[in-house]
Amino acid sequence: MNELVNAINGYVWSPALIALCLGAGLYFSIRSRFLQVRHMREMTRLMMEGKSSDQGVSSFQALAMTLAGRVGTGNIAGVATAITFGGPGAVFWMWAVAFLGASSAFVESTLGQVYKEQINREYRGGPAFYIEKGLGVKWYAWLFAAVTVLATGVLLPGVQANSIAEGLKTALGIDPNVTAAALAIVLGFIIFGGVKRIASFAEVVVPFMALAYIIVAVVIIFLNIGQLPHVVKLIFSSAFGMEPAFGAILGMAIQWGVKRGVYSNEAGQGTGPHASSAAEVSHPAKQGLVQGFSVYIDTLFVCSATAFMLLITGQYNVERADGSHIYQGVQNVAAGPGYVQTALENVLPGFGSIFVALALLFFAFTTIVAYYYIAETNIAYLNRHTPRPWMNFLLKLAIIAATVYGTVKTAEAAWGLGDLGVGLMAWLNIVAILLMRNTAFKCLRDYEAQKALGKDPEFDPVALGISNAHYWEKRAAERRAGEAPARETTPAA
């Protein structure tokens, strides 16, 4: 089974996908005049703007839901494996994917808002919606929806669950079977509660744990501050093959940096637009900018925290393709969360290993919850015209079963299936957003023009020549109807 999955991943994660991820991000960055830099202040302002409604969640809740999917085991175990197989230089390529990917996240999340729908009094949107409405290719939209249900409902939860089990076993000696049972019970309680319960859960747990994790990382770095310049130099020199020890694995540094970067921050993968489409905003570009900032939080903050903790303490290994070590700082510990637990335990005895286990528990569990929401949204897309309530119930059972299975399965098998799911979604979504780029950039220009006039931007797709944005067309028509009497009764000057 593992051999088959690895063979398929060899095709899915070919150099072509690596080039597509980096190339799309670079193109979007240039086309938008590096909006991820120009609009940094606006991103942070919008993050706290807006309120939830009966139909949608607030911008911050949507951000928290997105981060719930992005901040997971990829930020801890994923960074450790990237360094193991790609060397310290892989960290730089994770940063590159995050910086360029912020523009990709803007494009896909703006498109998600443009083409969102109101289904059962809730906003729903995502790549399947904008592929059908924006590209007019229904079979492509159905393919994405089917692949995403498979990926987020079956293939990806096991990666998160496996890391939770591994972390708790290492720190507290908890049997994986006990962890599996507990995860199944709590997960069932949350996912049977609907999107509002998911949003409320995410907005409390994710920011708290992310902040706590970053604070601990800062403490670790401060305690080893003398090593910081060397670590920064090591990352950059290894990223470009200038470090003699790691020069031979330059290609692996790029491959693993991009692979784990996309897995972690999900920019361009197509998962982010699902949560961002649920936000109650007055203009699609608002949530696009918020989601662009979420990539920074995930990779530049949380992933960097893990990377610096490992590199600054020397608690990591770097392996060649044949399994031999180029550098060995940890013995008898498999690549993954164990590295991070070992690093923190050596610096903060009695606290470090347990803290990482708890961070993994919350990060990875909220990611599983986010996966359910993404899969459910794609089922809602498939069921828009023909209700099939049994599909939602089957999804709930499937994701609980996948979580239990991943908890007791080997890490290699779990990561292989997870990489397959991420890669398939990335291929389908990046091609789609490249074809639909003009719509997203129309929204950006319109938003910037209205802001320049001192307005709180409102979206009117008809005025921009954007078709099939039915929710926004109706909203704009209602706004114009509400303004018309006021204009008619205004006395002439």
SETORZA-117242 format. One line per 3 residues: for each residue z, y, x of C-alpha. Coordinates in pm, 1 decimal, padded with zeros to 6 digits. Example, Ala and Ser with C-alpha at 12.3 -4.5 7.8 and 13.67 -1.06 7.14 Angstrom:
2
00780.0:-00450.0:01230.0  00714.0:-00106.0:01367.0
//
This chain:
493
00000.0:00000.0:00000.0  00100.4:00245.3:00274.3  -00216.7:00167.4:00469.3
-00434.2:00238.0:00165.2  -00258.2:00568.3:00088.0  -00282.2:00676.9:00452.5
-00651.9:00590.0:00461.5  -00721.2:00798.5:00149.3  -00515.4:01085.8:00290.4
-00733.8:01074.2:00599.5  -01027.7:01178.9:00382.9  -00838.6:01416.6:00152.6
-00664.7:01598.0:00440.2  -00975.3:01614.5:00656.6  -01047.5:01918.7:00877.3
-01257.6:02048.0:00587.6  -00948.2:02099.9:00368.3  -00761.2:02263.1:00656.3
-01053.1:02504.6:00704.8  -01076.4:02564.1:00329.6  -00706.5:02657.8:00299.9
-00713.4:02897.0:00595.5  -01063.2:03029.8:00522.3  -00992.6:03105.4:00156.2
-00669.9:03285.0:00246.0  -00845.6:03489.9:00513.2  -01131.0:03581.5:00278.6
-00896.9:03685.6:-00002.9  -00686.7:03887.5:00242.2  -00987.9:04080.2:00374.4
-01137.2:04125.3:00026.9  -00807.8:04267.1:-00106.4  -00752.7:04481.5:00204.2
-00445.2:04271.8:00284.1  -00261.8:04333.4:-00040.6  00025.7:04121.7:00094.3
00099.2:04407.8:00333.6  -00013.5:04712.0:00132.1  00180.7:04617.4:-00178.7
00497.2:04478.6:-00022.2  00718.0:04745.0:-00183.9  00546.1:04696.6:-00520.5
00598.8:04320.8:-00497.8  00973.6:04358.6:-00456.5  00993.3:04620.2:-00735.2
00799.7:04408.6:-00982.0  01011.3:04105.7:-00903.2  01304.7:04258.2:-01093.0
01096.4:04424.1:-01365.3  01043.3:04301.2:-01716.6  01238.0:04102.6:-01972.1
01192.6:03769.5:-02138.2  01069.3:03736.6:-02495.9  01053.8:03464.3:-02759.0
00717.1:03360.3:-02615.0  00766.3:03415.7:-02241.7  01013.9:03445.5:-01957.1
01089.1:03746.6:-01737.3  00906.7:03809.9:-01410.5  01217.0:03705.0:-01218.8
01256.7:03385.9:-01423.3  00889.7:03303.6:-01362.5  00943.7:03371.5:-00991.1
01250.8:03146.0:-00991.0  01055.1:02870.9:-01165.9  00779.0:02903.8:-00907.6
01029.3:02900.8:-00622.2  01191.5:02595.9:-00778.3  00861.0:02420.1:-00716.1
00800.9:02577.0:-00375.1  01147.2:02562.5:-00220.5  01209.4:02191.1:-00190.3
01225.8:01913.8:00063.6  00916.7:02060.4:00231.0  01136.4:02343.6:00356.2
01375.1:02103.3:00529.2  01227.1:01757.2:00580.8  00870.4:01894.6:00579.6
00939.6:02139.8:00861.6  01108.7:01863.3:01061.8  00809.9:01630.8:01028.6
00566.5:01912.0:01110.9  00750.4:01975.9:01438.8  00773.6:01601.7:01509.9
00400.3:01538.2:01483.0  00261.7:01882.9:01563.9  00516.7:02026.3:01807.4
00682.5:02369.7:01784.9  00338.6:02530.8:01748.2  00312.6:02385.7:01397.6
00565.3:02649.4:01287.8  00321.2:02929.4:01373.6  00048.5:02767.2:01163.3
00292.3:02737.5:00873.9  00346.8:03113.3:00908.0  -00029.5:03171.1:00917.9
-00077.0:02971.2:00598.2  00201.8:03171.4:00432.8  00064.9:03510.9:00535.8
-00291.2:03434.3:00434.2  -00177.4:03222.8:00141.2  00001.9:03517.6:-00019.4
-00340.1:03654.2:-00117.0  -00445.5:03312.8:-00250.5  -00125.2:03302.0:-00456.3
-00210.6:03646.2:-00596.2  -00559.2:03536.0:-00699.2  -00457.3:03211.1:-00868.4
-00151.6:03356.6:-01044.3  -00344.7:03660.1:-01170.3  -00610.6:03426.8:-01309.7
-00336.9:03221.4:-01474.0  -00213.7:03533.8:-01653.3  -00563.5:03649.8:-01753.7
-00651.2:03325.2:-01929.8  -00310.5:03220.1:-02061.0  -00264.1:03107.2:-02420.6
00020.7:03099.8:-02669.2  00089.2:02739.2:-02766.4  00380.6:02651.8:-02997.2
00523.0:03002.4:-02947.8  00526.7:02965.7:-02567.3  00290.3:03108.7:-02305.4
00096.2:02841.8:-02123.3  -00159.1:02879.3:-01847.3  -00278.1:02746.2:-01514.1
-00591.5:02627.1:-01336.3  -00706.4:02401.5:-01621.2  -00702.8:02701.8:-01856.5
-00883.8:02940.9:-01622.8  -01136.4:02681.4:-01508.2  -01241.6:02615.9:-01868.9
-01238.5:02979.0:-01982.5  -01344.5:03154.3:-01664.4  -01593.8:02904.0:-01524.3
-01690.1:02745.6:-01854.8  -01678.8:02396.5:-01702.7  -01464.8:02188.2:-01935.3
-01495.4:01857.1:-01750.6  -01372.9:02026.0:-01431.4  -01074.4:02167.4:-01620.5
-00991.3:01826.5:-01766.4  -01020.3:01668.5:-01422.1  -00775.7:01919.6:-01276.9
-00534.8:01866.2:-01566.2  -00547.4:01487.2:-01527.8  -00502.5:01501.4:-01149.5
-00212.8:01745.9:-01184.1  -00031.4:01531.3:-01441.6  -00069.7:01235.4:-01205.5
00035.6:01435.3:-00898.2  00334.2:01624.8:-01038.1  00441.4:01361.4:-01287.4
00411.0:01052.2:-01067.8  00317.7:01109.2:-00701.5  00525.6:01412.8:-00595.4
00874.1:01361.6:-00748.6  00941.9:01064.8:-00519.4  00922.9:01281.6:-00205.5
01194.9:01511.8:-00333.7  01413.6:01228.9:-00462.8  01382.5:01034.6:-00138.5
01505.4:01330.5:00067.3  01800.0:01382.1:-00169.0  01901.1:01018.5:-00130.9
01857.4:01023.5:00246.3  02061.0:01342.4:00285.4  02348.7:01222.3:00065.8
02356.8:00883.1:00235.9  02369.1:01040.9:00583.1  02636.1:01298.0:00496.1
02854.5:01118.9:00243.4  02750.9:00754.3:00256.8  02639.7:00754.4:-00107.3
02430.6:00452.9:-00199.7  02072.9:00548.8:-00299.1  02107.2:00346.0:-00620.0
02397.6:00566.0:-00727.8  02194.5:00876.3:-00643.2  01900.9:00740.5:-00845.6
02115.6:00687.1:-01155.1  02272.7:01033.2:-01133.2  01937.1:01206.3:-01084.7
01789.4:01023.3:-01382.7  02072.2:01134.3:-01613.8  02075.1:01501.1:-01511.1
01696.3:01527.1:-01500.0  01669.3:01381.9:-01848.8  01919.4:01635.4:-01985.1
01719.8:01928.8:-01845.4  01363.0:01823.8:-01919.7  01443.2:01729.3:-02278.4
01571.7:02086.6:-02324.3  01235.7:02267.0:-02290.0  01097.0:02553.5:-02082.4
01378.3:02797.4:-02161.5  01641.3:02560.2:-02023.0  01423.6:02501.2:-01715.8
01390.7:02877.9:-01655.7  01762.9:02941.2:-01704.5  01851.3:02656.4:-01468.8
01607.4:02771.9:-01200.2  01702.0:03141.4:-01201.5  02066.0:03056.1:-01125.2
02034.3:02769.4:-00878.5  01731.4:02859.4:-00665.1  01822.7:03214.3:-00546.9
02183.0:03111.3:-00473.7  02092.7:02808.8:-00261.2  01806.0:02984.3:-00081.5
02034.3:03272.8:00015.1  02314.1:03039.6:00125.7  02071.1:02836.4:00337.1
01929.5:03145.3:00506.3  02281.0:03279.2:00577.7  02382.9:02952.7:00746.9
02062.1:02960.2:00951.7  02137.6:03316.5:01063.2  02485.6:03203.1:01172.2
02332.6:02917.0:01374.3  02084.5:03152.7:01538.1  02357.6:03407.7:01614.8
02573.4:03140.5:01779.5  02275.3:03050.4:02001.0  02122.4:03396.6:02030.4
02050.7:03356.5:02400.0  01795.8:03085.0:02318.6  01605.5:03291.4:02060.5
01350.3:03458.7:02294.1  01265.7:03121.4:02448.9  01218.5:02962.8:02104.8
00987.1:03239.7:01982.9  00781.2:03211.6:02301.0  00770.4:02833.1:02263.8
00635.0:02857.6:01908.2  00354.1:03098.3:01998.6  00255.2:02933.9:02326.6
00249.6:02588.2:02164.5  00043.6:02716.6:01871.7  -00246.2:02802.0:02104.1
-00218.1:02516.4:02350.6  -00065.7:02727.9:02628.6  00253.5:02523.2:02653.9
00183.5:02245.4:02907.9  00407.4:01990.6:02737.6  00242.4:02029.2:02398.0
-00109.7:02136.2:02492.4  -00253.4:01792.6:02422.9  -00151.1:01805.4:02055.8
-00294.6:02146.8:01967.7  -00512.2:01995.4:01695.2  -00210.5:01820.2:01546.8
-00013.8:02145.6:01553.1  -00278.5:02312.8:01336.8  -00320.4:02012.3:01108.0
00050.5:01954.1:01047.6  00130.3:02325.0:01026.5  -00132.7:02380.4:00757.3
-00053.5:02051.9:00581.8  00319.3:02115.1:00558.5  00263.7:02487.0:00498.0
00050.2:02415.3:00191.7  00293.7:02145.8:00078.8  00584.5:02387.4:00106.7
00452.9:02721.0:-00020.6  00182.9:02569.8:-00246.1  -00042.4:02876.3:-00207.1
-00384.5:02781.1:-00339.9  -00264.5:02440.8:-00450.4  -00264.2:02541.9:-00816.6
00101.7:02481.7:-00904.1  00217.5:02845.8:-00895.3  -00003.8:02972.8:-01181.5
00169.1:02745.5:-01431.8  00503.6:02923.6:-01411.0  00353.8:03268.1:-01350.1
00150.6:03236.5:-01671.4  00475.8:03207.8:-01868.0  00587.7:03558.1:-01764.5
00597.1:03844.5:-02014.4  00409.5:04126.8:-01837.9  00181.0:04414.3:-01935.9
-00085.3:04341.6:-01673.3  -00188.5:04013.5:-01501.4  -00182.1:04173.1:-01154.2
00191.3:04234.2:-01188.6  00276.6:03866.5:-01185.6  00006.8:03800.8:-00925.9
00186.1:04036.0:-00686.7  00524.1:03879.5:-00763.9  00388.4:03533.5:-00687.3
00236.9:03658.6:-00363.1  00585.5:03757.9:-00252.3  00723.7:03415.1:-00346.0
00517.0:03261.9:-00064.0  00699.7:03485.0:00183.6  01037.7:03377.3:00048.1
00945.0:03012.4:00078.0  00783.2:02993.0:00421.4  00873.9:03303.7:00619.8
01238.2:03285.7:00514.5  01346.5:02933.3:00417.9  01104.1:02729.5:00632.5
01165.2:02958.7:00929.1  01538.9:02907.9:00882.1  01494.0:02532.9:00925.7
01255.2:02570.2:01219.1  01483.3:02802.8:01413.6  01787.6:02583.5:01350.0
01603.6:02283.2:01494.5  01436.5:02454.9:01788.5  01725.7:02673.8:01893.3
01963.9:02375.4:01905.1  01707.5:02140.5:02059.9  01775.4:01885.7:01782.9
01418.5:01766.8:01725.5  01163.1:01520.6:01858.4  00790.8:01557.3:01927.9
00584.2:01239.7:01917.3  00234.9:01142.0:02023.7  00002.7:00955.9:01789.7
00109.6:00624.9:01946.4  00478.0:00693.9:01870.9  00583.7:00776.9:02226.1
00790.8:01090.3:02279.9  00672.4:01411.9:02439.5  01017.5:01559.4:02378.5
01325.2:01380.5:02248.8  01629.6:01580.3:02145.1  01756.2:01339.6:01879.1
01800.6:00965.2:01912.2  01809.4:00702.6:01637.4  01721.4:00954.7:01364.9
01396.3:00930.1:01168.7  01181.6:01241.3:01130.1  01306.2:01432.1:00828.9
01625.8:01587.6:00696.9  01834.4:01389.4:00946.4  01717.9:01625.0:01223.2
01848.1:01926.9:01036.5  02173.3:01754.1:00948.3  02223.5:01656.3:01312.8
02150.3:02009.8:01431.8  02399.3:02171.0:01193.6  02663.9:01904.3:01246.1
02659.2:01961.6:01622.8  02708.9:02335.6:01576.0  02933.1:02324.9:01267.1
03118.7:01990.3:01281.2  03240.0:01857.9:00948.1  03029.5:02108.1:00753.2
02669.6:02103.6:00871.2  02558.2:01760.1:00753.2  02719.0:01799.1:00409.9
02572.2:02147.0:00364.3  02217.5:02025.3:00434.9  02269.0:01735.8:00193.2
02376.4:01978.7:-00079.8  02088.2:02216.6:00000.2  01846.1:01924.9:-00027.8
02007.3:01817.7:-00353.9  01955.7:02156.3:-00518.4  01623.6:02246.9:-00355.5
01460.7:01910.8:-00419.3  01605.9:01860.4:-00765.6  01484.1:02198.4:-00890.6
01142.5:02108.2:-00749.7  01136.7:01788.4:-00956.4  01222.7:01996.3:-01263.5
00939.6:02237.4:-01178.8  00701.5:01942.9:-01138.5  00786.1:01832.7:-01490.5
00709.0:02178.5:-01627.2  00372.2:02183.2:-01446.9  00278.7:01837.9:-01575.8
00392.3:01931.2:-01927.9  00177.2:02244.8:-01920.4  -00130.4:02040.5:-01837.0
-00051.8:01798.1:-02117.0  -00023.5:02102.7:-02346.8  -00373.7:02198.1:-02230.3
-00510.3:01852.0:-02304.5  -00340.0:01847.6:-02646.4  -00441.2:02195.1:-02765.4
-00688.0:02069.5:-03025.5  -00566.4:01713.1:-03079.5  -00185.5:01680.4:-03083.3
-00061.9:01372.9:-02899.1  00321.2:01404.8:-02898.6  00357.5:01062.8:-02740.8
00210.9:01201.1:-02416.0  00506.6:01436.3:-02364.0  00754.4:01155.6:-02423.5
00563.2:00928.1:-02186.6  00563.0:01204.0:-01922.5  00941.3:01237.1:-01945.3
00985.5:00865.0:-01892.5  00726.3:00862.4:-01610.0  00884.0:01143.0:-01408.4
01231.1:00991.9:-01444.0  01093.0:00654.2:-01331.4  00906.2:00815.6:-01038.6
01226.2:00992.8:-00933.7  01426.4:00669.9:-00941.3  01150.6:00483.0:-00756.0
01124.1:00749.9:-00487.5  01499.7:00753.6:-00437.6  01509.5:00390.9:-00325.6
01164.1:00375.7:-00160.8  01091.2:00438.1:00207.6  01027.5:00796.3:00320.1
00685.2:00708.4:00461.7  00560.7:00576.9:00128.2  00701.1:00873.4:-00063.9
00548.5:01133.6:00169.4  00211.6:00956.1:00170.1  00187.4:00968.7:-00208.7
00309.0:01328.6:-00213.8  00048.1:01440.8:00040.5  -00221.5:01271.7:-00166.2
-00117.4:01462.6:-00478.4  -00104.2:01797.5:-00299.2  -00439.7:01746.2:-00129.6
-00627.0:01652.4:-00446.7  -00493.3:01954.6:-00634.5  -00570.7:02188.3:-00343.7
-00933.6:02074.7:-00324.6  -00991.9:02129.8:-00696.2  -00806.8:02460.6:-00724.9
-00925.9:02641.4:-00411.5  -01290.1:02577.4:-00499.0  -01222.5:02715.4:-00848.8
-01048.4:03035.0:-00739.2  -01320.2:03105.3:-00483.1  -01575.0:03090.1:-00763.4
-01358.3:03311.6:-00987.8  -01246.7:03562.4:-00725.7  -01422.7:03861.1:-00882.6
-01210.2:03845.1:-01197.6  -00887.9:03859.9:-00997.0  -01009.4:04151.6:-00787.1
-01121.0:04341.0:-01098.1  -00762.0:04311.2:-01217.4  -00630.0:04434.3:-00882.9
-00858.4:04739.3:-00877.9  -00770.4:04821.6:-01239.5  -00400.0:04791.4:-01166.5
-00425.0:05014.2:-00859.7  -00632.5:05274.0:-01049.3  -00378.9:05297.5:-01332.1
-00089.9:05318.8:-01086.5  -00266.3:05602.8:-00905.1  -00268.6:05794.1:-01235.4
00106.0:05744.2:-01273.8  00072.8:05492.2:-01557.4  00253.4:05167.9:-01625.2
-00062.1:04953.5:-01614.6  -00180.7:04788.9:-01936.8  -00453.1:04525.9:-01933.6
-00769.2:04547.2:-02142.2  -01011.4:04265.3:-02048.6  -01294.3:04399.8:-02263.1
-01294.3:04730.5:-02074.4  -01325.5:04536.0:-01748.8  -01601.4:04308.0:-01874.9
-01380.3:03998.2:-01866.1  -01451.3:03751.7:-02147.7  -01251.3:03465.8:-02302.0
-00915.0:03632.9:-02228.1  -00824.9:03591.5:-02594.6  -00452.1:03661.9:-02570.1
-00510.6:03991.2:-02388.1  -00801.6:04089.3:-02613.9  -00574.0:04058.0:-02916.4
-00293.4:04244.5:-02743.2  -00523.5:04530.7:-02638.2  -00667.8:04555.9:-02990.2
-00316.9:04576.9:-03139.8  -00222.9:04844.8:-02887.1  -00530.8:05051.4:-02972.2
-00461.3:05012.3:-03344.1  -00106.9:05131.5:-03294.3  -00219.3:05435.5:-03095.7
-00499.5:05538.7:-03333.7  -00288.2:05699.4:-03611.6  -00094.3:05901.1:-03355.6
-00418.2:06037.4:-03209.9  -00558.5:06119.1:-03556.5  -00253.9:06321.4:-03666.2
-00220.7:06517.4:-03343.2  -00292.4:06886.0:-03419.9  -00583.4:07044.9:-03240.3
-00489.7:07281.1:-02959.5
//
